[in-house]
Amino acid sequence: MRDLQTKINDLEEEVVRERSRAHELEQRINSPPVMSFENIDNLSNISSSPPISAPSYIPNRVFCDNCDLFDEHDTDNCPVGTSPGGIRHGGLRGLSGRPYCSVCEMFGHTAEECEDDMTF
């Protein structure tokens, strides 16, 4: 009989604890959280991801306007852009000596030599 009374008391205590916990959870659901600067500062501690660091220096990539290639050589050092006479082609230093077609917007021929049937 004493064992039964002990079990009943334990279960009643458990019921009281569960009701208290349920009441606490209802309070948390019904009341919005109050954010303060201290809470905001502590948010960084909650995250499991590593902190974001500033990006390290990334050097500029070399690009050739004549060849349309990255990381091979610069436009100034392009072997294609220099004619045997030493005249530079392309770039911002002057007009190109290469023929250019204004119809198809391609180098290698002029508008008079263009075989493109489309005209605008």
Secondary structure as UniProt FT lines:
FT   HELIX           2..30
FT   HELIX           37..46
FT   STRAND          63..64
FT   TURN            65..68
FT   STRAND          69..70
FT   HELIX           75..77
FT   TURN            84..85
FT   STRAND          100..101
FT   TURN            102..105
FT   STRAND          106..107
FT   TURN            112..113
//
